[in-house]
Amino acid sequence: MRAVTQASFGGPEELKIDLIDKPIAAAGQVLVKVIATSVNRPDVIQRQGNYPPPPGDSEVLGLEIAGEVAEVGAGISRWKVGDKVMGLVGGGGYAEFATAWEHHLMAVPETLTWAQAASVSETYITAHLNLFQYPGLSDGQSVLLHGGGGGVNIAAIQLCQALVPGSALFVTCSPTKVDRVKALGDVHVIDYKNEDFAKILKEVTKGQGVDLILDHIGAAYLERNLKSLSIGGSLVLIGVMGGVKSEINLAQLMVRRQKICGSVLRPRSVEEKAHIIQNFYQQALPHFLNEKLSPVVDQVFLLEDVRSAHELMDASGHFGKIVLQVDASIPIV
C-alpha cells in the first residue's frame, strides 16, 4: 500500500511516498480503508523526532482517519465491512489502510463530508476531554482559549457554544485571523501580538479572571495565564510550543486555590481512550447532526502533496484543519 514515510527526522522535505506492507487487524481491531486523514501539530513534532508513537503503534504519521471498514479482526461485533467510520489511531493515518481499535472508531454523521470526518477525532476529542471531561466546564463559567485559528481551538469554541451556551468565551489569535474567529460566533477576540490578554481579561472580568484556560503555549504564557485565572480556576496545558520551563509563585497558587493540569491523549491506554471517545460521541453526536458542530476545513492536499501540507502547518498559515486526501477517486468535500 502507499504510505508517507521518512528516512530521517527533520523538515517537510524528509517526507515521501513509499510502498509498505498493509497492516493486519489483530483481535479487537478493525482494518480501515483510509479515504482522508488530517495534519495535526503532533504529526509535526513526531516528524521532527520529538514525539515517538506508543509501543506497538505504527511509525507512519497520522493520528486520525476517516474511511470504510475493509476487514474486522477476531471478536469484532460493532462494525462490518463497508461501514463508514472515523476515529483515532496511535499512528498510521497517512496511508491507504490503517488499523484501529474497535471502540476508537465512530460512525460518520450523515451531515459530514469525508474531509470534515477526517477533521473530528484528534481536535474535537482533545477539546472535549480537556474542557468537559476534566476538569468539567459547566454553563455560566468563563473560558480562555489560546490559538483561535487552530483546529483544537475552533473545535473548543464550537463545543462551548453548543454545550455551555451561557459561558463567556475569550479567544487569543494572530491579527490576520481576528475577523475569522469573530465570525465563529459570540466570542471576545484578543489579538495576542498587539494586546496583552492578561490586562484585557482583568478589565473585562473586573479582576475576577476566567474559570478555565486551555493552553498549548506553555512556559511563555504561564505567568499571565495564572494572573488571568479566577480563584479556584483551572489551567489545562495541552502543548508547550512556547517552552517547557517557567517559574511561578506557589504562594499565590495556594491562596487562589488554582489548579494546573497537564494533559495528553495519545499515550493513554486503549481502554481509557475508548471511554473518552464514548463520552465525546454521546454528548457531541446530536450537535454534529444539527450542525452546531461543523469542522472547518482550510485546505485539502493529495497524499502525494504531504510536504506542502506540512509546510502550511509549520507556517501556521491555516485556519481550521489541513486535510490529506488518501483516495483520490472519491470526492471528499
C-alpha positions as CSV (number, residue, x, y, z in Angstrom):
1,M,0.0,0.0,0.0
2,R,1.0,3.6,-0.4
3,A,2.1,5.5,2.7
4,V,4.1,8.5,3.8
5,T,7.5,7.6,5.2
6,Q,10.6,9.5,6.2
7,A,14.3,8.3,6.1
8,S,15.3,10.7,8.9
9,F,13.8,13.3,11.3
10,G,13.6,16.9,10.1
11,G,11.5,19.2,8.0
12,P,8.8,18.5,5.5
13,E,11.4,17.7,2.8
14,E,12.0,14.4,4.7
15,L,8.5,13.1,3.8
16,K,8.0,10.9,0.8
17,I,5.5,8.3,-0.6
18,D,6.6,4.7,-0.3
19,L,5.1,1.2,-0.7
20,I,4.9,-0.6,2.6
21,D,3.1,-3.7,3.8
22,K,-0.6,-3.3,4.6
23,P,-1.3,-3.7,8.3
24,I,-3.2,-6.7,9.7
25,A,-6.1,-6.2,12.1
26,A,-5.4,-8.1,15.4
27,A,-8.2,-9.3,17.7
28,G,-10.3,-6.3,18.7
29,Q,-9.1,-4.2,15.8
30,V,-10.6,-3.1,12.5
31,L,-8.7,-2.5,9.2
32,V,-9.9,0.7,7.7
33,K,-9.5,1.8,4.0
34,V,-8.5,5.4,4.6
35,I,-10.2,7.9,2.4
36,A,-8.9,11.0,4.2
37,T,-6.8,11.9,7.2
38,S,-5.6,15.3,8.5
39,V,-2.4,17.0,9.6
40,N,-2.1,17.8,13.3
41,R,0.6,19.6,15.3
42,P,1.7,16.3,17.0
43,D,2.5,15.0,13.4
44,V,5.0,17.8,13.0
45,I,6.6,17.1,16.4
46,Q,6.9,13.4,15.5
47,R,8.3,14.3,12.1
48,Q,11.0,16.3,13.9
49,G,11.9,13.3,16.2
50,N,10.3,14.6,19.4
51,Y,7.1,12.5,19.7
52,P,7.5,8.8,19.1
53,P,4.4,6.6,18.7
54,P,3.4,4.4,21.7
55,P,4.9,0.9,21.7
56,G,3.1,-1.3,19.1
57,D,1.6,1.6,17.1
58,S,2.6,2.4,13.5
59,E,5.6,4.7,13.0
60,V,3.7,6.2,10.0
61,L,2.4,9.7,10.8
62,G,-1.3,10.4,11.3
63,L,-3.5,10.3,14.4
64,E,-6.9,10.3,12.9
65,I,-8.7,8.7,9.9
66,A,-11.9,8.6,8.0
67,G,-12.8,5.8,5.7
68,E,-14.6,2.5,5.2
69,V,-14.2,-0.8,7.2
70,A,-12.2,-3.2,5.0
71,E,-11.7,-6.1,7.4
72,V,-12.6,-6.9,11.0
73,G,-10.4,-8.8,13.5
74,A,-11.5,-11.5,15.8
75,G,-14.1,-10.7,18.3
76,I,-15.5,-7.6,16.5
77,S,-19.3,-7.2,16.6
78,R,-19.7,-3.5,16.4
79,W,-18.5,-2.9,12.8
80,K,-18.9,-4.7,9.5
81,V,-17.2,-4.4,6.1
82,G,-18.3,-1.2,4.3
83,D,-19.3,0.8,7.4
84,K,-18.3,4.5,7.2
85,V,-16.1,5.3,10.2
86,M,-13.9,8.0,11.7
87,G,-11.6,7.7,14.7
88,L,-8.3,7.9,16.5
89,V,-5.2,5.8,15.7
90,G,-1.9,5.7,17.6
91,G,-0.2,6.2,14.2
92,G,-0.6,5.1,10.6
93,G,-3.1,7.6,9.3
94,Y,-1.0,8.8,6.4
95,A,-1.6,5.5,4.4
96,E,-4.1,3.7,2.3
97,F,-5.0,1.4,5.1
98,A,-4.8,1.7,8.9
99,T,-5.8,-0.4,11.9
100,A,-7.9,1.0,14.8
101,W,-9.3,-0.5,17.9
102,E,-13.0,-1.3,17.7
103,H,-14.1,1.3,20.3
104,H,-11.8,4.0,19.0
105,L,-14.0,4.4,15.9
106,M,-17.2,6.3,15.5
107,A,-19.9,6.2,12.8
108,V,-19.6,9.1,10.4
109,P,-22.6,11.5,10.9
110,E,-24.5,11.9,7.7
111,T,-24.0,15.7,7.9
112,L,-20.3,15.5,7.4
113,T,-18.2,15.2,4.2
114,W,-15.2,12.9,4.2
115,A,-12.9,15.9,4.7
116,Q,-14.9,17.0,7.7
117,A,-15.0,13.5,9.1
118,A,-11.2,13.4,8.9
119,S,-11.1,16.6,11.0
120,V,-13.1,15.4,14.0
121,S,-11.3,12.9,16.1
122,E,-7.9,14.5,17.2
123,T,-9.2,18.0,17.6
124,Y,-12.8,17.7,18.9
125,I,-12.0,14.8,21.2
126,T,-9.0,16.7,22.6
127,A,-11.1,19.8,23.2
128,H,-14.0,17.9,24.7
129,L,-11.7,15.9,27.0
130,N,-9.9,18.9,28.4
131,L,-13.0,21.1,28.7
132,F,-15.8,18.8,29.6
133,Q,-14.5,15.5,30.9
134,Y,-11.7,17.0,33.0
135,P,-11.8,19.4,34.8
136,G,-15.5,19.7,33.8
137,L,-16.8,23.0,32.4
138,S,-20.3,24.0,33.4
139,D,-22.7,26.5,32.0
140,G,-22.1,30.1,33.0
141,Q,-18.3,29.6,33.6
142,S,-15.8,31.6,31.6
143,V,-13.2,30.2,29.3
144,L,-9.9,31.5,27.7
145,L,-8.8,29.6,24.6
146,H,-5.4,30.3,23.1
147,G,-4.7,30.0,19.3
148,G,-8.1,30.7,17.9
149,G,-7.3,29.7,14.3
150,G,-6.1,26.2,15.1
151,G,-8.1,23.0,14.8
152,V,-8.4,22.3,18.6
153,N,-9.4,25.8,19.4
154,I,-12.0,26.1,16.7
155,A,-13.4,22.8,18.0
156,A,-13.3,24.2,21.5
157,I,-15.2,27.3,20.5
158,Q,-17.9,25.3,18.8
159,L,-18.2,22.8,21.7
160,C,-18.5,25.6,24.3
161,Q,-21.2,27.3,22.1
162,A,-23.1,24.0,21.8
163,L,-22.8,22.6,25.3
164,V,-22.5,25.6,27.6
165,P,-24.1,28.5,25.6
166,G,-24.2,30.7,28.7
167,S,-20.4,30.8,29.1
168,A,-18.2,33.7,28.3
169,L,-15.6,32.9,25.7
170,F,-12.3,34.7,25.3
171,V,-10.0,33.7,22.4
172,T,-6.5,34.8,21.5
173,C,-5.3,34.7,17.9
174,S,-3.0,36.4,15.4
175,P,-4.1,39.7,13.8
176,T,-4.6,38.0,10.4
177,K,-7.2,35.7,12.0
178,V,-9.2,38.1,14.2
179,D,-12.1,38.6,11.8
180,R,-12.4,34.9,11.0
181,V,-12.5,34.0,14.7
182,K,-15.1,36.7,15.3
183,A,-17.2,35.2,12.5
184,L,-17.4,31.9,14.5
185,G,-19.9,33.5,16.9
186,D,-20.2,35.2,20.2
187,V,-16.6,35.4,21.3
188,H,-14.3,38.1,22.7
189,V,-11.3,38.0,20.4
190,I,-7.8,39.2,21.6
191,D,-5.0,40.0,19.1
192,Y,-2.1,38.4,21.1
193,K,0.5,40.3,19.1
194,N,-0.8,43.7,19.8
195,E,-2.8,43.3,23.0
196,D,-2.0,41.9,26.5
197,F,-4.6,39.2,27.1
198,A,-4.0,39.3,30.9
199,K,-4.6,43.0,31.1
200,I,-7.7,42.8,28.9
201,L,-9.2,39.9,31.0
202,K,-8.5,41.8,34.2
203,E,-10.5,44.7,32.8
204,V,-13.4,42.8,31.3
205,T,-13.9,40.4,34.2
206,K,-13.4,43.2,36.8
207,G,-10.5,41.4,38.2
208,Q,-12.2,38.1,38.7
209,G,-10.4,36.2,35.9
210,V,-11.7,33.2,33.9
211,D,-12.7,29.8,35.3
212,L,-10.7,27.7,32.8
213,I,-7.8,28.3,30.4
214,L,-7.0,25.8,27.6
215,D,-3.4,26.4,26.6
216,H,-0.9,24.9,24.1
217,I,1.8,27.5,24.5
218,G,3.2,26.6,27.9
219,A,6.1,28.5,29.6
220,A,5.8,31.7,27.7
221,Y,2.2,32.2,28.9
222,L,2.3,30.6,32.3
223,E,2.7,33.8,34.4
224,R,0.0,35.7,32.5
225,N,-2.3,32.6,32.5
226,L,-2.2,32.4,36.2
227,K,-2.9,36.1,36.5
228,S,-5.9,35.6,34.2
229,L,-7.3,32.7,36.2
230,S,-10.0,33.0,38.8
231,I,-9.9,31.8,42.3
232,G,-10.4,28.1,42.1
233,G,-9.8,28.2,38.4
234,S,-8.1,25.5,36.2
235,L,-5.3,25.9,33.7
236,V,-5.1,22.9,31.3
237,L,-1.9,22.5,29.4
238,I,-2.1,20.5,26.2
239,G,1.1,21.8,24.5
240,V,4.4,23.5,25.1
241,M,5.1,25.5,21.9
242,G,6.3,28.4,24.0
243,G,8.7,26.5,26.1
244,V,8.8,23.9,28.9
245,K,10.3,25.7,31.9
246,S,9.0,28.7,33.9
247,E,8.8,30.0,37.4
248,I,5.5,30.6,39.4
249,N,4.6,32.0,42.7
250,L,3.5,28.9,44.7
251,A,2.1,31.0,47.5
252,Q,-0.3,32.8,45.1
253,L,-1.3,29.4,43.6
254,M,-2.2,28.2,47.1
255,V,-4.0,31.3,48.2
256,R,-6.0,31.4,45.0
257,R,-6.6,27.7,45.0
258,Q,-5.8,27.4,41.4
259,K,-5.1,24.1,39.5
260,I,-2.5,23.4,36.8
261,C,-3.4,20.3,34.8
262,G,-1.2,18.6,32.2
263,S,-3.0,16.5,29.6
264,V,-2.1,14.4,26.5
265,L,-4.2,12.0,24.7
266,R,-2.0,9.7,22.5
267,P,-0.2,7.7,25.2
268,R,-3.3,6.8,27.2
269,S,-4.4,3.1,27.4
270,V,-6.7,1.5,24.8
271,E,-9.4,1.3,27.5
272,E,-9.1,4.9,28.7
273,K,-9.2,6.2,25.1
274,A,-12.3,4.1,24.4
275,H,-14.1,5.6,27.5
276,I,-13.0,9.2,26.4
277,I,-14.3,8.6,22.9
278,Q,-17.6,7.1,24.0
279,N,-18.2,10.1,26.3
280,F,-17.4,12.5,23.5
281,Y,-19.6,10.8,20.9
282,Q,-22.6,10.5,23.1
283,Q,-22.5,14.2,24.0
284,A,-21.4,15.6,20.7
285,L,-23.3,13.5,18.1
286,P,-26.6,15.4,18.3
287,H,-24.7,18.6,17.6
288,F,-23.0,17.3,14.5
289,L,-26.4,16.3,13.2
290,N,-27.9,19.8,13.9
291,E,-24.6,21.3,12.6
292,K,-23.8,23.3,15.7
293,L,-20.6,21.3,15.4
294,S,-19.2,21.6,11.9
295,P,-15.4,21.1,11.3
296,V,-13.7,23.9,9.4
297,V,-11.5,22.6,6.6
298,D,-8.8,25.1,5.5
299,Q,-7.3,23.2,2.6
300,V,-7.2,19.7,1.1
301,F,-4.0,18.2,-0.2
302,L,-3.5,14.9,-2.1
303,L,-1.4,12.4,-0.1
304,E,1.4,13.0,-2.7
305,D,1.5,16.7,-1.6
306,V,2.1,15.9,2.1
307,R,5.2,18.1,2.1
308,S,3.2,21.2,1.1
309,A,0.6,20.3,3.8
310,H,3.3,20.2,6.4
311,E,4.9,23.4,5.2
312,L,1.5,25.1,5.7
313,M,1.2,23.7,9.2
314,D,4.8,24.8,10.0
315,A,4.0,28.3,9.0
316,S,0.7,28.4,10.9
317,G,-0.9,29.7,7.7
318,H,-4.1,27.7,8.1
319,F,-7.4,28.4,9.7
320,G,-9.1,25.2,10.7
321,K,-7.9,21.8,9.5
322,I,-5.4,20.7,6.9
323,V,-6.7,17.5,5.2
324,L,-4.9,14.9,3.2
325,Q,-6.9,13.1,0.6
326,V,-5.7,9.5,0.5
327,D,-8.2,8.1,-2.0
328,A,-8.2,10.5,-5.0
329,S,-11.1,8.6,-6.7
330,I,-13.7,9.6,-4.1
331,P,-15.0,13.2,-3.7
332,I,-14.3,14.3,-0.1
333,V,-15.6,17.9,0.1
